[in-house]
């Protein structure tokens, strides 16, 4: 069976959890061998899971939040009206 990308995306979570039946697993792995987009989505999803499972916390440098907000406000003000979806 040839899978389309949307079929693979529907099963990414089950794939990562190793909860697919052998036939579907084989079809998805065959698709992943030839599809860069699905492979990238799978890798990104795996990375997100790893990062969100990391219990470590990091303290931001002093003033970081203020600088970030200032840069965002500046970018929003300077954005052309047609592309400004933030307001």
NORBELHU-V908209 format. One record per pair of residues at least 24 apart in sequence whose C-alpha atoms are under 10 Angstrom apart, sorted by sequence separation. I is the first residue (numbers start at 1). J is the second residue. If there is no record, write none. Layout:
# NORBELHU-V908209
i=I j=J
i=I j=J
This chain:
# NORBELHU-V908209
i=3 j=27
i=4 j=28
i=8 j=32
i=1 j=26
i=2 j=27
i=3 j=28
i=1 j=27
i=2 j=28
i=5 j=31
i=12 j=38
i=16 j=42
i=1 j=28
i=3 j=30
i=4 j=31
i=5 j=32
i=15 j=42
i=16 j=43
i=2 j=30
i=3 j=31
i=1 j=30
i=2 j=31
i=3 j=32
i=9 j=38
i=12 j=41
i=13 j=42
i=16 j=45
i=1 j=31
i=5 j=35
i=8 j=38
i=12 j=42
i=16 j=46
i=4 j=35
i=8 j=39
i=5 j=37
i=6 j=38
i=9 j=41
i=13 j=45
i=5 j=38
i=8 j=41
i=9 j=42
i=12 j=45
i=13 j=46
i=16 j=49
i=4 j=38
i=8 j=42
i=12 j=46
